[in-house]
Amino acid sequence: MQAITVRDREAGASGLALTELPYPHAAGNDVVVRVHAAGFTRGELAWPGTWTDRAGRDRTPSVPGHELSGVVAELGYGTTGLTVGQRVFGLADWTRDGSLAEYTAVEARNLAPLPSDTDHTVAAALPVSGLTAWQGLFDHGRLTAGQTVLIHGAAGSVGSIAVQLAREVGARVVATGRSADRGIALGLGADVFVDLDADRLEDAGSVDVLFDVIGGEILDRSAALVRAGGTLVTVAAPPTVKPEDGRAVFFVVEPDRARLTDLAQRLRDGRLKPIVGEVRSLAETPSVFAPGRGRSGKTIIRIVSDSSTEAGPQ
Ligand SMILES: NC(=O)c1ccc[n+]([C@@H]2O[C@H](COP(=O)([O-])OP(=O)(O)OC[C@H]3O[C@@H](n4cnc5c(N)ncnc54)[C@H](OP(=O)(O)O)[C@@H]3O)[C@@H](O)[C@H]2O)c1
């Protein structure tokens, strides 16, 4: 099968290459998925799990990509809850070969059924962004109706989903981003937009929950905005600051089949719309993986077209 691989930590995105790999092995509790569409996170080449397995051993050449939508091709021994031929979407494991491939083996618990009328391209934009936004706002941030949340990077993959989920629950949303992001953030339902290039963050007012995806100096300046009893949640890096009278939380997104199922329902009935940007082929992945300003929406790699049959291994 064809896959995108990386071998050299120092090479960054320039080290990505289209490679021929063996069909993946389905271990116990695994599902092999025929990947129809895949998503990736631009920073993942810096994650330790891209290069080593769970025991810390080198696992290169490794296949990046942690979001997928496709069809179950094979079940490993003992796998329950899914069946061959079923449409599914979800997360690839952090320390195994990922979704930028024709087939990938993942733990069954990482996947949820995908309704027949939901497009694989849109579904592949949701697993990491949707679960991260949900877990950040509600599990870690404990956001409730009537509270105010500030969401950094509101036009990005995670931020844009967070704005929509926060609005739906009845929170007041202060969104931030670059000047060009204003229309997107307000269009998604944000009440206020703070332009991080032109406005003073400190004028945003106090908030109950601050959800950060940027880190660094912007995160450091954000802690002071969190009101007493509130929470600063970040997914960028463990924070070195903490609200004076509140909590600071860093977390890594967890697989959650029930929540993915719930997010798929929101997608279906139009309550949630991931912003999909460019849709490219597997062979084009190296040219679109590198970080670049001005890219709007999540880039999706489409591996099987809609007109293809959803068959198992060939
Ligand atoms: N811990 C976890 O479990 C977890 C899960 C998901 C994501 N993440 C991390 O969260 C981060 C965001 O992920 P994502 O997929 O949402 O990325 P993304 O789609 O690139 O979104 C990030 C957004 O923040 C904006 N931004 C970044 N730096 C900025 C700055 N200095 N000023 C103003 N706006 C800025 C970006 O604008 P530009 O594109 O113009 O820079 C973009 O709109 C990444 O670092 C990712 O690795 C962590």
The ligand as an SDF file (V2000), in Angstrom:
LIG
                    3D

 48 52  0  0  0  0  0  0  0  0999 V2000
   -2.7730   18.8360   23.3910 N   0  0  0  0  0  0  0  0  0  0  0  0
   -3.6180   18.3580   22.4660 C   0  0  0  0  0  0  0  0  0  0  0  0
   -4.2670   17.3260   22.6800 O   0  0  0  0  0  0  0  0  0  0  0  0
   -3.7980   19.0760   21.1690 C   0  0  0  0  0  0  0  0  0  0  0  0
   -4.8620   18.7220   20.3260 C   0  0  0  0  0  0  0  0  0  0  0  0
   -5.0490   19.4410   19.1410 C   0  0  0  0  0  0  0  0  0  0  0  0
   -4.1790   20.4790   18.8140 C   0  0  0  0  0  0  0  0  0  0  0  0
   -3.1410   20.7660   19.6540 N   0  0  0  0  0  0  0  0  0  0  0  0
   -2.2230   21.8770   19.3560 C   0  0  0  0  0  0  0  0  0  0  0  0
   -3.0090   23.0710   19.3160 O   0  0  0  0  0  0  0  0  0  0  0  0
   -2.4510   23.9630   18.4020 C   0  0  0  0  0  0  0  0  0  0  0  0
   -3.5340   24.4480   17.4370 C   0  0  0  0  0  0  0  0  0  0  0  0
   -3.9760   23.3720   16.6410 O   0  0  0  0  0  0  0  0  0  0  0  0
   -4.9510   23.6640   15.4090 P   0  0  0  0  0  0  0  0  0  0  0  0
   -5.0670   22.3830   14.6730 O   0  0  0  0  0  0  0  0  0  0  0  0
   -6.1760   24.3770   15.8420 O   0  0  0  0  0  0  0  0  0  0  0  0
   -4.0290   24.6680   14.5570 O   0  0  0  0  0  0  0  0  0  0  0  0
   -4.4960   25.7470   13.4760 P   0  0  0  0  0  0  0  0  0  0  0  0
   -5.6230   25.2310   12.6540 O   0  0  0  0  0  0  0  0  0  0  0  0
   -3.2490   26.2110   12.7920 O   0  0  0  0  0  0  0  0  0  0  0  0
   -5.0980   26.9290   14.3700 O   0  0  0  0  0  0  0  0  0  0  0  0
   -4.3320   27.7800   15.1450 C   0  0  0  0  0  0  0  0  0  0  0  0
   -4.9110   29.1680   14.9810 C   0  0  0  0  0  0  0  0  0  0  0  0
   -4.2650   30.0630   15.8680 O   0  0  0  0  0  0  0  0  0  0  0  0
   -3.7580   31.1720   15.1060 C   0  0  0  0  0  0  0  0  0  0  0  0
   -2.5470   31.6900   15.7010 N   0  0  0  0  0  0  0  0  0  0  0  0
   -1.4180   31.0110   15.9810 C   0  0  0  0  0  0  0  0  0  0  0  0
   -0.4940   31.8310   16.5150 N   0  0  0  0  0  0  0  0  0  0  0  0
   -1.0620   33.0620   16.5600 C   0  0  0  0  0  0  0  0  0  0  0  0
   -0.6310   34.3210   17.0160 C   0  0  0  0  0  0  0  0  0  0  0  0
    0.5940   34.4990   17.5200 N   0  0  0  0  0  0  0  0  0  0  0  0
   -1.4750   35.3660   16.9130 N   0  0  0  0  0  0  0  0  0  0  0  0
   -2.7070   35.1910   16.4060 C   0  0  0  0  0  0  0  0  0  0  0  0
   -3.1910   34.0410   15.9580 N   0  0  0  0  0  0  0  0  0  0  0  0
   -2.3720   32.9730   16.0410 C   0  0  0  0  0  0  0  0  0  0  0  0
   -3.4860   30.5910   13.7360 C   0  0  0  0  0  0  0  0  0  0  0  0
   -3.3650   31.5900   12.7550 O   0  0  0  0  0  0  0  0  0  0  0  0
   -2.2590   31.4020   11.5750 P   0  0  0  0  0  0  0  0  0  0  0  0
   -2.6190   30.1430   10.8700 O   0  0  0  0  0  0  0  0  0  0  0  0
   -2.4390   32.6330   10.7560 O   0  0  0  0  0  0  0  0  0  0  0  0
   -0.9320   31.3030   12.2680 O   0  0  0  0  0  0  0  0  0  0  0  0
   -4.7050   29.6940   13.5570 C   0  0  0  0  0  0  0  0  0  0  0  0
   -5.8460   30.4190   13.1430 O   0  0  0  0  0  0  0  0  0  0  0  0
   -1.2860   23.2310   17.7210 C   0  0  0  0  0  0  0  0  0  0  0  0
   -0.0960   23.6140   18.3760 O   0  0  0  0  0  0  0  0  0  0  0  0
   -1.5820   21.7780   17.9830 C   0  0  0  0  0  0  0  0  0  0  0  0
   -0.4060   20.9920   18.0030 O   0  0  0  0  0  0  0  0  0  0  0  0
   -2.9270   20.0900   20.8170 C   0  0  0  0  0  0  0  0  0  0  0  0
  1  2  1  0
  2  3  2  0
  2  4  1  0
  4  5  1  0
  4 48  2  0
  5  6  2  0
  6  7  1  0
  7  8  2  0
  8  9  1  0
  8 48  1  0
  9 10  1  0
  9 46  1  0
 10 11  1  0
 11 12  1  0
 11 44  1  0
 12 13  1  0
 13 14  1  0
 14 15  2  0
 14 16  1  0
 14 17  1  0
 17 18  1  0
 18 19  2  0
 18 20  1  0
 18 21  1  0
 21 22  1  0
 22 23  1  0
 23 24  1  0
 23 42  1  0
 24 25  1  0
 25 26  1  0
 25 36  1  0
 26 27  1  0
 26 35  1  0
 27 28  2  0
 28 29  1  0
 29 30  1  0
 29 35  2  0
 30 31  1  0
 30 32  2  0
 32 33  1  0
 33 34  2  0
 34 35  1  0
 36 37  1  0
 36 42  1  0
 37 38  1  0
 38 39  2  0
 38 40  1  0
 38 41  1  0
 42 43  1  0
 44 45  1  0
 44 46  1  0
 46 47  1  0
M  CHG  2   8   1  16  -1
M  END
$$$$
